[in-house]
Amino acid sequence: MGHRAKLGALIDVDNAQAVALRAALDHIAKRGAVIRRRIYGEFSNPCLRLWLARIQSHPLQPVQGFPGAPGKNVSDTTLKGKAMAREESAPPKRL
């Protein structure tokens, strides 16, 4: 049995449709073991109610973003920062 890559699903939900979640997670799972599932959004926004409902049926960890400057997508910034911090703290990969 071969080694499966350990992957994370970090999803910015501010501009994504909740109905696409299952297909996205299935697509990622084909490439390895999904060990981290996080959704980033400003969940006080009524438009994200469907995403909050998805948490009940999928093992998703919501990460609340808070509105910053007008016109800035706080979820993008938060997600990128977390992903970069995770990459920097990961042990070096063998080639």
BELQUI-V111218 format. One record per backbone hydrogen bond with DSSP energy under -1.0 kcal/mol. NH is the residue of the N-H (numbers start at 1). CO is the residue of the C=O. If there is no record, write none. Layout:
BEGIN
((NH & CO) (NH & CO))
END
This chain:
BEGIN
((7 & 33) (9 & 36) (11 & 38) (13 & 40) (16 & 13) (20 & 17) (21 & 18) (24 & 20) (25 & 21) (26 & 22) (27 & 23) (28 & 24) (29 & 25) (30 & 26) (31 & 28) (33 & 5) (35 & 7) (36 & 7) (38 & 9) (39 & 61) (40 & 11) (41 & 63) (43 & 41) (45 & 42) (48 & 45) (49 & 46) (52 & 48) (53 & 49) (54 & 50) (55 & 51) (56 & 53) (58 & 54) (60 & 58) (61 & 37) (63 & 39) (65 & 41) (72 & 69) (77 & 73) (78 & 74) (79 & 75) (80 & 76) (81 & 77) (82 & 78) (83 & 79) (84 & 80) (85 & 81) (86 & 82) (87 & 83) (88 & 84) (89 & 85))
END
